Structures are given as structure tokens and as C-alpha cells.
Amino acid sequence: MIDQKLQSNLSNHGEEDQCWEYQGYLDEWGYGSIKREGKTHRAHRYVYSKLTGEDITDKVLRHTCDNPACCNPKHLIPGTHDDNVQDRVEKGRSAVGVDNGRTKLTEEIVLDIRAGKYDTMSNPQVARLFGVDPKSIYQIRKNLTWKYLL
């Protein structure tokens, strides 16, 4: 059970199909944050564990509604970090290619690699040229990554 104060901070509480949006403090990612039992909790995790009785300590909760403020347990699925990443990819919310802030390559370089501009060089040689892992070059050459450029 959750306390009355928390219930009053959930919009649509009790409506089975609706998001129960947390109306209190939201962090920079849009997740509710509450203090209970001497600790700070993400609101959706706290509500889920209280209402289902599940131990989700080592799990992530995936929002089927894609609404981080939602605390409705019917909209939450426990899983692993990898499950969460897969959800993000399937829903088209992953940063790919140059939109990924960590990439060192450009679309032009990837297209040049695929077009054979560096065919006289090994994967490790091309990788050193661009400061990336040789596995990245292998994956580009085999069309395993940067698929949107195919």
C-alpha cells in the first residue's frame, strides 16, 4: 500500500489504463523523486515495489507508456539494462551515427570505408587512423553498424 500523501501526488490514481503521473518534484529526466523511509526514491520504483510486493533492487523498470513521470504499475515492466536498451532501439529512440555524442567517425568516413577507400589497410590500421577500436572498422565493413547508411 502507498500512503495518502503519495496517492494525492499521482494524477489519475486508480485509473487502470491511464498514466499515474507523479505531480511532485521531477528530475532532469522527468522521473518523480520522493523521500520515504529516510531515503530518496524514484517515485515509479517506490510505487511499483509497494503495490506489487516485488523486489526490484537489481532490475530496471521499463515504462511501456514512455512517460518517465508515470507510476502506474500496469505501465511498468521489470527487466535488465539490456532489455531497456533494446526497448529504446525498437522504439527508435537511440542516438545513431553522428547523433551519438561519443562517435569519432563521420558519415563520410563510414561511406568511404564501405566504398573501399581503405581496402589496402587492415582493420587495426584504419582504426588507428581514426582513433577507434578495430572491431568498429570490422563492423562497418560487414554492415553490422551504421545500418541507416545502407
Short mmCIF file of the C-alpha atoms (twelve columns), coordinates in Angstrom:
data_MODEL
# 
_entry.id   MODEL 
# 
loop_
_atom_site.group_PDB 
_atom_site.id 
_atom_site.type_symbol 
_atom_site.label_atom_id 
_atom_site.label_alt_id 
_atom_site.label_comp_id 
_atom_site.label_asym_id 
_atom_site.label_seq_id 
_atom_site.Cartn_x 
_atom_site.Cartn_y 
_atom_site.Cartn_z 
_atom_site.pdbx_PDB_model_num 
ATOM 1   C CA . MET A 1   0.000  0.000  0.000   1 
ATOM 2   C CA . ILE A 2   1.118  3.576  -0.604  1 
ATOM 3   C CA . ASP A 3   0.395  6.425  1.759   1 
ATOM 4   C CA . GLN A 4   -2.353 9.013  1.241   1 
ATOM 5   C CA . LYS A 5   0.104  11.848 0.584   1 
ATOM 6   C CA . LEU A 6   1.742  9.921  -2.261  1 
ATOM 7   C CA . GLN A 7   -1.664 8.943  -3.693  1 
ATOM 8   C CA . SER A 8   -2.644 12.613 -3.768  1 
ATOM 9   C CA . ASN A 9   0.506  13.336 -5.793  1 
ATOM 10  C CA . LEU A 10  -0.477 10.860 -8.539  1 
ATOM 11  C CA . SER A 11  -2.783 12.140 -11.264 1 
ATOM 12  C CA . ASN A 12  -5.404 9.595  -12.367 1 
ATOM 13  C CA . HIS A 13  -4.511 7.300  -9.447  1 
ATOM 14  C CA . GLY A 14  -6.652 4.188  -9.642  1 
ATOM 15  C CA . GLU A 15  -7.471 4.590  -13.346 1 
ATOM 16  C CA . GLU A 16  -6.117 1.294  -14.657 1 
ATOM 17  C CA . ASP A 17  -5.337 2.369  -18.232 1 
ATOM 18  C CA . GLN A 18  -4.175 5.918  -17.517 1 
ATOM 19  C CA . CYS A 19  -0.702 7.132  -16.613 1 
ATOM 20  C CA . TRP A 20  -0.456 7.942  -12.931 1 
ATOM 21  C CA . GLU A 21  1.797  10.964 -13.335 1 
ATOM 22  C CA . TYR A 22  3.760  12.000 -10.299 1 
ATOM 23  C CA . GLN A 23  2.887  15.631 -9.531  1 
ATOM 24  C CA . GLY A 24  5.776  16.377 -7.178  1 
ATOM 25  C CA . TYR A 25  9.430  17.021 -7.948  1 
ATOM 26  C CA . LEU A 26  10.631 15.696 -11.314 1 
ATOM 27  C CA . ASP A 27  14.345 15.315 -12.003 1 
ATOM 28  C CA . GLU A 28  16.075 16.462 -15.194 1 
ATOM 29  C CA . TRP A 29  14.966 13.262 -16.998 1 
ATOM 30  C CA . GLY A 30  11.320 13.651 -15.959 1 
ATOM 31  C CA . TYR A 31  11.280 10.979 -13.231 1 
ATOM 32  C CA . GLY A 32  9.490  11.655 -9.969  1 
ATOM 33  C CA . SER A 33  11.626 11.774 -6.856  1 
ATOM 34  C CA . ILE A 34  10.274 11.179 -3.349  1 
ATOM 35  C CA . LYS A 35  11.633 10.797 0.153   1 
ATOM 36  C CA . ARG A 36  10.318 7.886  2.153   1 
ATOM 37  C CA . GLU A 37  11.734 5.784  4.952   1 
ATOM 38  C CA . GLY A 38  14.769 8.061  5.256   1 
ATOM 39  C CA . LYS A 39  15.809 7.633  1.615   1 
ATOM 40  C CA . THR A 40  15.235 9.300  -1.736  1 
ATOM 41  C CA . HIS A 41  13.499 7.043  -4.265  1 
ATOM 42  C CA . ARG A 42  12.386 7.302  -7.842  1 
ATOM 43  C CA . ALA A 43  8.617  7.565  -7.467  1 
ATOM 44  C CA . HIS A 44  7.755  4.908  -10.050 1 
ATOM 45  C CA . ARG A 45  10.105 2.378  -8.440  1 
ATOM 46  C CA . TYR A 46  8.746  3.079  -4.970  1 
ATOM 47  C CA . VAL A 47  5.092  2.822  -6.045  1 
ATOM 48  C CA . TYR A 48  5.732  -0.336 -8.090  1 
ATOM 49  C CA . SER A 49  7.500  -2.157 -5.277  1 
ATOM 50  C CA . LYS A 50  4.893  -1.113 -2.702  1 
ATOM 51  C CA . LEU A 51  1.910  -2.139 -4.819  1 
ATOM 52  C CA . THR A 52  3.295  -5.362 -6.297  1 
ATOM 53  C CA . GLY A 53  5.470  -6.519 -3.409  1 
ATOM 54  C CA . GLU A 54  8.237  -7.383 -5.915  1 
ATOM 55  C CA . ASP A 55  11.894 -6.892 -5.074  1 
ATOM 56  C CA . ILE A 56  13.228 -4.831 -7.988  1 
ATOM 57  C CA . THR A 57  16.536 -3.926 -6.381  1 
ATOM 58  C CA . ASP A 58  18.638 -5.365 -9.214  1 
ATOM 59  C CA . LYS A 59  16.199 -4.555 -12.020 1 
ATOM 60  C CA . VAL A 60  15.224 -1.591 -14.140 1 
ATOM 61  C CA . LEU A 61  11.568 -0.693 -14.637 1 
ATOM 62  C CA . ARG A 62  10.681 -0.131 -18.264 1 
ATOM 63  C CA . HIS A 63  7.836  2.280  -18.996 1 
ATOM 64  C CA . THR A 64  5.561  0.809  -21.679 1 
ATOM 65  C CA . CYS A 65  3.947  4.260  -21.900 1 
ATOM 66  C CA . ASP A 66  7.317  6.030  -22.414 1 
ATOM 67  C CA . ASN A 67  6.319  8.520  -19.714 1 
ATOM 68  C CA . PRO A 68  9.028  8.748  -17.026 1 
ATOM 69  C CA . ALA A 69  6.651  10.506 -14.597 1 
ATOM 70  C CA . CYS A 70  4.191  7.572  -14.759 1 
ATOM 71  C CA . CYS A 71  3.907  5.415  -11.640 1 
ATOM 72  C CA . ASN A 72  1.122  3.074  -12.803 1 
ATOM 73  C CA . PRO A 73  2.408  -0.468 -12.148 1 
ATOM 74  C CA . LYS A 74  0.425  -1.698 -15.172 1 
ATOM 75  C CA . HIS A 75  2.667  0.507  -17.343 1 
ATOM 76  C CA . LEU A 76  5.910  -0.797 -15.810 1 
ATOM 77  C CA . ILE A 77  7.805  -3.969 -16.682 1 
ATOM 78  C CA . PRO A 78  10.808 -5.155 -14.653 1 
ATOM 79  C CA . GLY A 79  13.833 -6.122 -16.716 1 
ATOM 80  C CA . THR A 80  17.535 -5.730 -17.271 1 
ATOM 81  C CA . HIS A 81  19.518 -2.789 -18.571 1 
ATOM 82  C CA . ASP A 82  19.901 -4.692 -21.862 1 
ATOM 83  C CA . ASP A 83  16.094 -5.082 -22.066 1 
ATOM 84  C CA . ASN A 84  15.753 -1.333 -21.596 1 
ATOM 85  C CA . VAL A 85  18.316 -0.590 -24.315 1 
ATOM 86  C CA . GLN A 86  16.531 -2.989 -26.679 1 
ATOM 87  C CA . ASP A 87  13.218 -1.216 -26.000 1 
ATOM 88  C CA . ARG A 88  14.863 2.110  -26.823 1 
ATOM 89  C CA . VAL A 89  16.293 0.765  -30.087 1 
ATOM 90  C CA . GLU A 90  12.993 -0.844 -31.132 1 
ATOM 91  C CA . LYS A 91  11.135 2.398  -30.465 1 
ATOM 92  C CA . GLY A 92  13.645 4.423  -32.494 1 
ATOM 93  C CA . ARG A 93  14.850 6.490  -29.538 1 
ATOM 94  C CA . SER A 94  18.540 5.605  -29.718 1 
ATOM 95  C CA . ALA A 95  21.043 8.122  -30.958 1 
ATOM 96  C CA . VAL A 96  22.711 6.607  -34.007 1 
ATOM 97  C CA . GLY A 97  25.644 7.631  -36.147 1 
ATOM 98  C CA . VAL A 98  26.795 11.201 -35.712 1 
ATOM 99  C CA . ASP A 99  23.832 11.883 -33.384 1 
ATOM 100 C CA . ASN A 100 25.587 9.658  -30.845 1 
ATOM 101 C CA . GLY A 101 27.730 12.140 -28.962 1 
ATOM 102 C CA . ARG A 102 30.529 9.594  -28.439 1 
ATOM 103 C CA . THR A 103 31.205 8.733  -32.078 1 
ATOM 104 C CA . LYS A 104 34.569 9.632  -33.545 1 
ATOM 105 C CA . LEU A 105 33.578 8.845  -37.112 1 
ATOM 106 C CA . THR A 106 31.509 10.811 -39.589 1 
ATOM 107 C CA . GLU A 107 29.063 9.503  -42.144 1 
ATOM 108 C CA . GLU A 108 31.543 10.454 -44.865 1 
ATOM 109 C CA . ILE A 109 34.300 8.332  -43.292 1 
ATOM 110 C CA . VAL A 110 31.936 5.368  -42.883 1 
ATOM 111 C CA . LEU A 111 30.835 5.638  -46.513 1 
ATOM 112 C CA . ASP A 112 34.484 5.865  -47.623 1 
ATOM 113 C CA . ILE A 113 35.319 2.703  -45.637 1 
ATOM 114 C CA . ARG A 114 32.388 0.887  -47.211 1 
ATOM 115 C CA . ALA A 115 33.269 2.160  -50.695 1 
ATOM 116 C CA . GLY A 116 36.723 0.586  -50.403 1 
ATOM 117 C CA . LYS A 117 38.849 3.712  -49.943 1 
ATOM 118 C CA . TYR A 118 40.815 1.912  -47.208 1 
ATOM 119 C CA . ASP A 119 40.763 -1.619 -48.630 1 
ATOM 120 C CA . THR A 120 44.565 -1.746 -48.732 1 
ATOM 121 C CA . MET A 121 44.636 -1.266 -44.956 1 
ATOM 122 C CA . SER A 122 43.789 -3.755 -42.221 1 
ATOM 123 C CA . ASN A 123 41.079 -3.086 -39.652 1 
ATOM 124 C CA . PRO A 124 43.682 -2.178 -36.981 1 
ATOM 125 C CA . GLN A 125 45.402 0.242  -39.389 1 
ATOM 126 C CA . VAL A 126 42.159 2.024  -40.279 1 
ATOM 127 C CA . ALA A 127 41.190 2.051  -36.605 1 
ATOM 128 C CA . ARG A 128 44.472 3.753  -35.647 1 
ATOM 129 C CA . LEU A 129 43.942 6.323  -38.397 1 
ATOM 130 C CA . PHE A 130 40.624 7.394  -36.885 1 
ATOM 131 C CA . GLY A 131 41.268 6.629  -33.202 1 
ATOM 132 C CA . VAL A 132 38.673 3.872  -32.870 1 
ATOM 133 C CA . ASP A 133 38.649 0.193  -31.964 1 
ATOM 134 C CA . PRO A 134 39.460 -2.249 -34.810 1 
ATOM 135 C CA . LYS A 135 36.168 -4.006 -34.036 1 
ATOM 136 C CA . SER A 136 34.356 -0.819 -35.100 1 
ATOM 137 C CA . ILE A 137 36.006 -0.930 -38.510 1 
ATOM 138 C CA . TYR A 138 35.188 -4.637 -38.871 1 
ATOM 139 C CA . GLN A 139 31.533 -3.949 -38.017 1 
ATOM 140 C CA . ILE A 140 31.352 -1.098 -40.538 1 
ATOM 141 C CA . ARG A 141 32.879 -3.250 -43.276 1 
ATOM 142 C CA . LYS A 142 30.407 -6.064 -42.535 1 
ATOM 143 C CA . ASN A 143 27.437 -3.630 -42.437 1 
ATOM 144 C CA . LEU A 144 26.715 -4.511 -38.804 1 
ATOM 145 C CA . THR A 145 26.698 -0.882 -37.664 1 
ATOM 146 C CA . TRP A 146 25.728 2.446  -39.241 1 
ATOM 147 C CA . LYS A 147 22.955 0.458  -40.975 1 
ATOM 148 C CA . TYR A 148 20.939 3.564  -41.689 1 
ATOM 149 C CA . LEU A 149 23.581 4.468  -44.297 1 
ATOM 150 C CA . LEU A 150 22.986 1.288  -46.312 1 
# 
